[in-house]
Amino acid sequence: MGRNIEIEFKNMLSKENFIKLYQHFQLNDHDFLTQNNHYFDTADGSLGGKKAALRIREKNGQFELTLKLIVEAGVLEINQPISADQAKALISESELPAGEVKDELMLLNIVPESLEYKGALQTRRAQIPFKQGQLMIDHSIYFGREDFEIEYEVDEHSLGDENDLLQLLNELNIPKVHADNKIKRFFEAKKEGKH
């Protein structure tokens, strides 16, 4: 379990600019790992209304339950490893395992039994050490859509900032394009498609 402040800078990419980064960093298909994010909220969107999000990330046969909360310094992530059986119980039966995430949801006045599974977003991600942090080059698929983005994540104590990412984009002649987080893109697509 753990809490950390996530500070990240994002940029949406065209497929062509995704390929440009792929080539620039001399990546190959083996550099990309697949992760599945399973998202939850209440029927009335209470989590989203509190600027919070809940997901299970499935990667390499491991499952992690994460509650994200917007805070002044960035995004507070509360992470809790869970078993495959616990993940399945939450997805199919809204059965939230005991732990720090459940405790925090209750502090937010979210009744754990009111959570509903909303769907999944699959991402193929390459992670590269860069300056004071990590670059993530992502290709995501959800509700029949696909998108591409680059994220630059730095430690809360790091000196890295958005200028490091902007300099890279400028060097490669990639335009700055606003990127909402994956959770927001997922829920907007779900709403548009009435999934």
LOTORKOL-227316 format. One record per residue: residue in three letters; residue number from 1; x, y, z of N, C-alpha, C in turn. Coordinates in nm, 3 decimals, padded with zeros to 5 digits. Layout:
residues N
   residuo   num       n_x       n_y       n_z      ca_x      ca_y      ca_z       c_x       c_y       c_z
       ALA   NUM         X         Y         Z         X         Y         Z         X         Y         Z
...
END
This chain:
residues 195
   residuo   num       n_x       n_y       n_z      ca_x      ca_y      ca_z       c_x       c_y       c_z
       MET     1    00.085   -00.118    00.000    00.000    00.000    00.000    00.089    00.123    00.000
       GLY     2    00.032    00.232   -00.045    00.110    00.352   -00.042    00.035    00.472   -00.094
       ARG     3    00.086    00.585   -00.054    00.033    00.713   -00.100    00.147    00.787   -00.168
       ASN     4    00.117    00.847   -00.280    00.217    00.931   -00.343    00.147    01.040   -00.422
       ILE     5    00.219    01.149   -00.439    00.170    01.259   -00.521    00.225    01.238   -00.662
       GLU     6    00.134    01.231   -00.756    00.172    01.212   -00.896    00.174    01.349   -00.962
       ILE     7    00.288    01.382   -01.020    00.300    01.507   -01.095    00.338    01.467   -01.237
       GLU     8    00.247    01.493   -01.330    00.274    01.452   -01.467    00.229    01.559   -01.564
       PHE     9    00.298    01.560   -01.676    00.268    01.652   -01.785    00.236    01.567   -01.906
       LYS    10    00.128    01.601   -01.976    00.078    01.515   -02.083    00.066    01.592   -02.213
       ASN    11    00.067    01.516   -02.321    00.045    01.573   -02.453   -00.017    01.465   -02.541
       MET    12   -00.127    01.499   -02.607   -00.186    01.405   -02.703   -00.098    01.402   -02.828
       LEU    13   -00.100    01.288   -02.895   -00.018    01.268   -03.014   -00.104    01.217   -03.129
       SER    14   -00.067    01.255   -03.249   -00.123    01.188   -03.366   -00.051    01.054   -03.379
       LYS    15   -00.106    00.965   -03.459   -00.039    00.837   -03.482    00.100    00.860   -03.542
       GLU    16    00.110    00.956   -03.632    00.239    00.987   -03.696    00.342    01.033   -03.593
       ASN    17    00.300    01.117   -03.498    00.394    01.164   -03.396    00.426    01.055   -03.293
       PHE    18    00.333    00.964   -03.270    00.360    00.847   -03.187    00.473    00.766   -03.253
       ILE    19    00.462    00.745   -03.383    00.565    00.671   -03.458    00.698    00.746   -03.455
       LYS    20    00.692    00.878   -03.463    00.815    00.960   -03.458    00.888    00.938   -03.324
       LEU    21    00.813    00.936   -03.214    00.873    00.911   -03.082    00.925    00.768   -03.072
       TYR    22    00.850    00.675   -03.126    00.889    00.533   -03.131    01.026    00.521   -03.196
       GLN    23    01.042    00.590   -03.309    01.169    00.584   -03.382    01.279    00.663   -03.312
       HIS    24    01.246    00.780   -03.259    01.344    00.864   -03.190    01.409    00.790   -03.073
       PHE    25    01.329    00.718   -02.996    01.381    00.646   -02.881    01.420    00.502   -02.915
       GLN    26    01.417    00.469   -03.045    01.457    00.337   -03.094    01.385    00.225   -03.019
       LEU    27    01.254    00.241   -03.010    01.172    00.142   -02.941    01.136    00.028   -03.035
       ASN    28    01.100   -00.084   -02.977    01.043   -00.194   -03.055    00.921   -00.245   -02.979
       ASP    29    00.848   -00.335   -03.040    00.724   -00.383   -02.979    00.746   -00.444   -02.842
       HIS    30    00.864   -00.501   -02.817    00.892   -00.563   -02.688    00.908   -00.460   -02.575
       ASP    31    00.927   -00.332   -02.612    00.939   -00.226   -02.512    00.803   -00.185   -02.455
       PHE    32    00.696   -00.230   -02.520    00.561   -00.191   -02.479    00.497   -00.303   -02.398
       LEU    33    00.448   -00.266   -02.279    00.375   -00.359   -02.195    00.228   -00.322   -02.199
       THR    34    00.142   -00.422   -02.192   -00.002   -00.397   -02.194   -00.054   -00.391   -02.051
       GLN    35   -00.134   -00.290   -02.024   -00.201   -00.279   -01.895   -00.349   -00.249   -01.921
       ASN    36   -00.433   -00.305   -01.836   -00.577   -00.282   -01.845   -00.622   -00.206   -01.722
       ASN    37   -00.688   -00.093   -01.745   -00.745   -00.014   -01.637   -00.894   -00.038   -01.634
       HIS    38   -00.944   -00.082   -01.518   -01.086   -00.106   -01.498   -01.139    00.006   -01.408
       TYR    39   -01.241    00.079   -01.457   -01.288    00.198   -01.387   -01.422    00.176   -01.318
       PHE    40   -01.440    00.251   -01.208   -01.560    00.240   -01.124   -01.610    00.379   -01.087
       ASP    41   -01.739    00.389   -01.063   -01.801    00.507   -01.004   -01.937    00.463   -00.952
       THR    42   -02.007    00.553   -00.889   -02.144    00.524   -00.846   -02.237    00.553   -00.964
       ALA    43   -02.362    00.512   -00.953   -02.460    00.535   -01.060   -02.476    00.684   -01.090
       ASP    44   -02.466    00.767   -00.986   -02.486    00.911   -01.006   -02.354    00.988   -01.023
       GLY    45   -02.242    00.916   -01.039   -02.114    00.982   -01.063   -02.055    01.054   -00.943
       SER    46   -02.082    01.003   -00.823   -02.035    01.069   -00.701   -01.884    01.085   -00.695
       LEU    47   -01.811    00.983   -00.740   -01.664    00.994   -00.736   -01.617    01.107   -00.827
       GLY    48   -01.665    01.107   -00.950   -01.627    01.213   -01.043   -01.665    01.350   -00.991
       GLY    49   -01.780    01.357   -00.926   -01.825    01.484   -00.868   -01.734    01.534   -00.758
       LYS    50   -01.661    01.444   -00.695   -01.566    01.481   -00.589   -01.424    01.492   -00.643
       LYS    51   -01.412    01.496   -00.777   -01.282    01.501   -00.843   -01.192    01.386   -00.798
       ALA    52   -01.254    01.270   -00.790   -01.183    01.148   -00.750   -01.210    01.041   -00.856
       ALA    53   -01.126    00.940   -00.858   -01.142    00.829   -00.952   -01.092    00.701   -00.888
       LEU    54   -01.155    00.591   -00.926   -01.118    00.461   -00.873   -01.095    00.365   -00.989
       ARG    55   -00.982    00.294   -00.983   -00.952    00.198   -01.088   -00.880    00.078   -01.030
       ILE    56   -00.886   -00.030   -01.106   -00.797   -00.144   -01.087   -00.706   -00.144   -01.208
       ARG    57   -00.576   -00.149   -01.186   -00.481   -00.165   -01.296   -00.431   -00.308   -01.294
       GLU    58   -00.446   -00.372   -01.408   -00.401   -00.510   -01.427   -00.280   -00.506   -01.519
       LYS    59   -00.165   -00.552   -01.467   -00.042   -00.548   -01.545    00.046   -00.664   -01.502
       ASN    60    00.093   -00.740   -01.600    00.182   -00.854   -01.574    00.124   -00.951   -01.471
       GLY    61   -00.007   -00.975   -01.477   -00.071   -01.068   -01.386   -00.089   -01.016   -01.244
       GLN    62   -00.055   -00.889   -01.222   -00.071   -00.826   -01.091   -00.186   -00.725   -01.098
       PHE    63   -00.250   -00.703   -00.983   -00.364   -00.612   -00.976   -00.339   -00.509   -00.866
       GLU    64   -00.368   -00.383   -00.899   -00.352   -00.276   -00.801   -00.477   -00.189   -00.804
       LEU    65   -00.536   -00.170   -00.687   -00.651   -00.082   -00.670   -00.598    00.057   -00.638
       THR    66   -00.644    00.158   -00.712   -00.595    00.295   -00.693   -00.711    00.392   -00.684
       LEU    67   -00.707    00.474   -00.581   -00.798    00.587   -00.567   -00.716    00.712   -00.595
       LYS    68   -00.763    00.794   -00.689   -00.694    00.919   -00.722   -00.779    01.036   -00.675
       LEU    69   -00.711    01.131   -00.609   -00.777    01.252   -00.558   -00.696    01.374   -00.601
       ILE    70   -00.766    01.476   -00.650   -00.699    01.600   -00.687   -00.661    01.675   -00.559
       VAL    71   -00.532    01.712   -00.548   -00.484    01.792   -00.436   -00.402    01.907   -00.494
       GLU    72   -00.367    02.000   -00.409   -00.298    02.121   -00.456   -00.168    02.089   -00.529
       ALA    73   -00.092    01.993   -00.482    00.040    01.963   -00.539    00.032    01.875   -00.663
       GLY    74   -00.084    01.821   -00.696   -00.097    01.731   -00.811   -00.212    01.635   -00.788
       VAL    75   -00.184    01.507   -00.807   -00.285    01.403   -00.786   -00.234    01.308   -00.678
       LEU    76   -00.312    01.296   -00.571   -00.279    01.200   -00.466   -00.328    01.064   -00.509
       GLU    77   -00.238    00.968   -00.512   -00.273    00.830   -00.544   -00.263    00.746   -00.418
       ILE    78   -00.369    00.673   -00.390   -00.368    00.576   -00.280   -00.374    00.439   -00.347
       ASN    79   -00.265    00.364   -00.336   -00.249    00.237   -00.406   -00.255    00.120   -00.309
       GLN    80   -00.321    00.016   -00.353   -00.338   -00.103   -00.270   -00.330   -00.228   -00.360
       PRO    81   -00.227   -00.312   -00.342   -00.224   -00.436   -00.418   -00.341   -00.524   -00.378
       ILE    82   -00.403   -00.590   -00.477   -00.513   -00.682   -00.450   -00.491   -00.809   -00.531
       SER    83   -00.561   -00.913   -00.492   -00.549   -01.041   -00.563   -00.641   -01.042   -00.686
       ALA    84   -00.618   -01.138   -00.774   -00.705   -01.155   -00.891   -00.849   -01.181   -00.847
       ASP    85   -00.867   -01.259   -00.740   -01.002   -01.287   -00.691   -01.069   -01.160   -00.637
       GLN    86   -00.993   -01.076   -00.568   -01.050   -00.950   -00.518   -01.087   -00.858   -00.634
       ALA    87   -01.004   -00.855   -00.738   -01.035   -00.774   -00.856   -01.164   -00.823   -00.921
       LYS    88   -01.175   -00.954   -00.937   -01.294   -01.013   -00.998   -01.419   -00.982   -00.915
       ALA    89   -01.408   -00.990   -00.783   -01.522   -00.962   -00.694   -01.565   -00.816   -00.705
       LEU    90   -01.470   -00.725   -00.719   -01.505   -00.584   -00.732   -01.571   -00.558   -00.867
       ILE    91   -01.517   -00.617   -00.973   -01.572   -00.596   -01.108   -01.712   -00.656   -01.120
       SER    92   -01.731   -00.777   -01.071   -01.858   -00.847   -01.094   -01.962   -00.828   -00.984
       GLU    93   -01.915   -00.800   -00.861   -02.010   -00.795   -00.750   -02.002   -00.667   -00.666
       SER    94   -01.922   -00.570   -00.712   -01.902   -00.445   -00.637   -01.856   -00.470   -00.494
       GLU    95   -01.775   -00.574   -00.476   -01.725   -00.610   -00.343   -01.584   -00.551   -00.326
       LEU    96   -01.577   -00.439   -00.256   -01.452   -00.367   -00.237   -01.372   -00.429   -00.122
       PRO    97   -01.245   -00.466   -00.146   -01.167   -00.526   -00.038   -01.135   -00.425    00.072
       ALA    98   -01.118   -00.477    00.193   -01.079   -00.392    00.306   -00.942   -00.331    00.278
       GLY    99   -00.919   -00.214    00.336   -00.788   -00.151    00.322   -00.799    00.000    00.314
       GLU   100   -00.686    00.060    00.282   -00.676    00.206    00.282   -00.769    00.272    00.180
       VAL   101   -00.786    00.209    00.062   -00.874    00.267   -00.040   -01.018    00.270    00.010
       LYS   102   -01.065    00.160    00.065   -01.202    00.156    00.118   -01.220    00.258    00.231
       ASP   103   -01.121    00.266    00.319   -01.128    00.363    00.430   -01.139    00.506    00.377
       GLU   104   -01.060    00.538    00.274   -01.061    00.674    00.218   -01.194    00.702    00.148
       LEU   105   -01.248    00.602    00.078   -01.379    00.621    00.014   -01.486    00.652    00.117
       MET   106   -01.481    00.584    00.229   -01.580    00.608    00.335   -01.564    00.749    00.392
       LEU   107   -01.440    00.799    00.401   -01.419    00.937    00.445   -01.477    01.037    00.345
       LEU   108   -01.484    00.996    00.218   -01.544    01.080    00.114   -01.696    01.064    00.107
       ASN   109   -01.752    00.986    00.201   -01.895    00.957    00.204   -01.943    00.881    00.080
       ILE   110   -01.855    00.795    00.029   -01.892    00.705   -00.080   -01.919    00.568   -00.018
       VAL   111   -02.038    00.518   -00.038   -02.074    00.386    00.014   -02.013    00.282   -00.080
       PRO   112   -01.920    00.201   -00.031   -01.851    00.106   -00.119   -01.946    00.017   -00.199
       GLU   113   -02.057   -00.022   -00.139   -02.153   -00.109   -00.209   -02.223   -00.038   -00.326
       SER   114   -02.211    00.095   -00.331   -02.276    00.170   -00.439   -02.189    00.180   -00.564
       LEU   115   -02.067    00.127   -00.556   -01.977    00.134   -00.671   -02.024    00.040   -00.782
       GLU   116   -02.008    00.088   -00.905   -02.044    00.009   -01.023   -01.925    00.004   -01.117
       TYR   117   -01.909   -00.111   -01.181   -01.805   -00.126   -01.284   -01.848   -00.052   -01.408
       LYS   118   -01.760    00.032   -01.463   -01.796    00.115   -01.577   -01.729    00.071   -01.707
       GLY   119   -01.626   -00.013   -01.699   -01.561   -00.059   -01.820   -01.411   -00.056   -01.809
       ALA   120   -01.345   -00.086   -01.922   -01.199   -00.098   -01.923   -01.137   -00.018   -02.036
       LEU   121   -01.015    00.024   -02.012   -00.932    00.093   -02.110   -00.800    00.017   -02.115
       GLN   122   -00.759   -00.022   -02.235   -00.633   -00.096   -02.249   -00.526   -00.002   -02.305
       THR   123   -00.408   -00.007   -02.244   -00.297    00.077   -02.287   -00.174   -00.010   -02.312
       ARG   124   -00.111    00.015   -02.426    00.023   -00.039   -02.451    00.119    00.075   -02.421
       ARG   125    00.212    00.052   -02.327    00.296    00.160   -02.275    00.443    00.123   -02.281
       ALA   126    00.522    00.219   -02.330    00.668    00.211   -02.319    00.709    00.316   -02.217
       GLN   127    00.794    00.278   -02.123    00.840    00.369   -02.018    00.990    00.388   -02.033
       ILE   128    01.031    00.515   -02.035    01.171    00.549   -02.064    01.221    00.648   -01.960
       PRO   129    01.336    00.622   -01.897    01.394    00.725   -01.809    01.424    00.851   -01.891
       PHE   130    01.390    00.967   -01.835    01.406    01.092   -01.908    01.426    01.206   -01.810
       LYS   131    01.536    01.278   -01.826    01.567    01.393   -01.740    01.551    01.355   -01.592
       GLN   132    01.458    01.425   -01.522    01.437    01.401   -01.379    01.322    01.305   -01.351
       GLY   133    01.274    01.232   -01.453    01.158    01.147   -01.431    01.149    01.034   -01.532
       GLN   134    01.026    01.004   -01.572    00.998    00.896   -01.665    00.905    00.945   -01.774
       LEU   135    00.935    00.906   -01.899    00.844    00.930   -02.010    00.762    00.804   -02.030
       MET   136    00.633    00.821   -02.053    00.547    00.711   -02.090    00.488    00.743   -02.226
       ILE   137    00.508    00.653   -02.319    00.453    00.668   -02.453    00.342    00.565   -02.465
       ASP   138    00.218    00.613   -02.479    00.100    00.529   -02.466    00.015    00.522   -02.593
       HIS   139   -00.036    00.405   -02.617   -00.139    00.381   -02.719   -00.255    00.316   -02.645
       SER   140   -00.369    00.386   -02.637   -00.483    00.338   -02.559   -00.602    00.307   -02.648
       ILE   141   -00.678    00.203   -02.608   -00.797    00.161   -02.681   -00.912    00.147   -02.581
       TYR   142   -01.027    00.208   -02.614   -01.145    00.202   -02.527   -01.268    00.239   -02.608
       PHE   143   -01.375    00.163   -02.591   -01.502    00.187   -02.658   -01.485    00.206   -02.809
       GLY   144   -01.399    00.126   -02.870   -01.379    00.134   -03.014   -01.297    00.252   -03.060
       ARG   145   -01.240    00.327   -02.967   -01.155    00.442   -03.000   -01.010    00.405   -02.972
       GLU   146   -00.920    00.480   -03.032   -00.780    00.468   -02.995   -00.723    00.608   -02.988
       ASP   147   -00.626    00.626   -02.898   -00.555    00.753   -02.893   -00.411    00.727   -02.851
       PHE   148   -00.332    00.831   -02.869   -00.189    00.823   -02.842   -00.151    00.944   -02.758
       GLU   149   -00.062    00.921   -02.661   -00.018    01.034   -02.578    00.123    01.006   -02.525
       ILE   150    00.183    01.114   -02.481    00.310    01.105   -02.410    00.287    01.170   -02.274
       GLU   151    00.340    01.107   -02.171    00.333    01.161   -02.035    00.475    01.172   -01.983
       TYR   152    00.501    01.277   -01.910    00.628    01.294   -01.839    00.594    01.303   -01.692
       GLU   153    00.634    01.203   -01.617    00.602    01.195   -01.475    00.728    01.221   -01.394
       VAL   154    00.715    01.310   -01.296    00.828    01.343   -01.209    00.790    01.320   -01.064
       ASP   155    00.891    01.297   -00.984    00.871    01.280   -00.841    00.832    01.413   -00.780
       GLU   156    00.755    01.409   -00.673    00.710    01.534   -00.612    00.826    01.621   -00.564
       HIS   157    00.942    01.562   -00.546    01.058    01.639   -00.500    01.154    01.672   -00.614
       SER   158    01.114    01.638   -00.735    01.202    01.654   -00.849    01.208    01.799   -00.896
       LEU   159    01.314    01.829   -00.968    01.326    01.961   -01.029    01.268    01.961   -01.170
       GLY   160    01.228    01.844   -01.219    01.174    01.834   -01.354    01.044    01.909   -01.365
       ASP   161    01.019    01.965   -01.483    00.892    02.034   -01.503    00.848    02.020   -01.648
       GLU   162    00.739    02.085   -01.679    00.680    02.072   -01.813    00.776    02.118   -01.922
       ASN   163    00.868    02.209   -01.891    00.961    02.256   -01.993    01.047    02.144   -02.050
       ASP   164    01.078    02.042   -01.968    01.154    01.927   -02.019    01.077    01.858   -02.131
       LEU   165    00.946    01.838   -02.111    00.864    01.774   -02.213    00.849    01.867   -02.334
       LEU   166    00.823    01.992   -02.309    00.805    02.087   -02.420    00.930    02.097   -02.507
       GLN   167    01.047    02.091   -02.444    01.173    02.095   -02.520    01.184    01.973   -02.612
       LEU   168    01.149    01.855   -02.561    01.151    01.734   -02.643    01.053    01.746   -02.759
       LEU   169    00.932    01.790   -02.730    00.832    01.805   -02.837    00.880    01.903   -02.943
       ASN   170    00.939    02.012   -02.898    00.990    02.113   -02.990    01.101    02.057   -03.078
       GLU   171    01.194    01.982   -03.017    01.305    01.922   -03.092    01.255    01.829   -03.202
       LEU   172    01.144    01.762   -03.175    01.091    01.665   -03.271    00.979    01.723   -03.358
       ASN   173    00.954    01.855   -03.343    00.851    01.923   -03.419    00.714    01.858   -03.399
       ILE   174    00.684    01.827   -03.272    00.554    01.771   -03.234    00.475    01.882   -03.165
       PRO   175    00.354    01.912   -03.214    00.278    02.023   -03.155    00.230    01.990   -03.013
       LYS   176    00.216    02.095   -02.933    00.159    02.084   -02.799    00.009    02.073   -02.815
       VAL   177   -00.047    01.962   -02.765   -00.191    01.938   -02.774   -00.239    01.896   -02.635
       HIS   178   -00.335    01.971   -02.581   -00.387    01.942   -02.447   -00.431    01.797   -02.436
       ALA   179   -00.403    01.736   -02.322   -00.444    01.598   -02.297   -00.517    01.591   -02.163
       ASP   180   -00.644    01.555   -02.169   -00.714    01.521   -02.045   -00.659    01.387   -01.997
       ASN   181   -00.678    01.356   -01.870   -00.629    01.227   -01.822   -00.714    01.114   -01.881
       LYS   182   -00.660    00.993   -01.875   -00.727    00.877   -01.935   -00.866    00.855   -01.874
       ILE   183   -00.877    00.877   -01.744   -01.006    00.855   -01.678   -01.111    00.948   -01.737
       LYS   184   -01.077    01.074   -01.756   -01.172    01.170   -01.813   -01.206    01.134   -01.957
       ARG   185   -01.105    01.096   -02.036   -01.131    01.057   -02.175   -01.222    00.934   -02.180
       PHE   186   -01.195    00.839   -02.090   -01.276    00.717   -02.083   -01.423    00.751   -02.054
       PHE   187   -01.447    00.830   -01.949   -01.584    00.860   -01.911   -01.654    00.949   -02.013
       GLU   188   -01.583    01.039   -02.080   -01.644    01.118   -02.187   -01.685    01.030   -02.304
       ALA   189   -01.598    00.936   -02.341   -01.631    00.843   -02.450   -01.750    00.755   -02.413
       LYS   190   -01.753    00.713   -02.287   -01.863    00.629   -02.239   -01.995    00.706   -02.247
       LYS   191   -01.992    00.832   -02.206   -02.112    00.915   -02.208   -02.158    00.941   -02.352
       GLU   192   -02.063    00.972   -02.441   -02.097    01.000   -02.581   -02.156    00.877   -02.648
       GLY   193   -02.102    00.759   -02.616   -02.148    00.637   -02.680   -02.258    00.567   -02.604
       LYS   194   -02.293    00.618   -02.487   -02.395    00.557   -02.400   -02.363    00.409   -02.375
       HIS   195   -02.235    00.382   -02.349   -02.191    00.243   -02.321   -02.231    00.203   -02.182
END
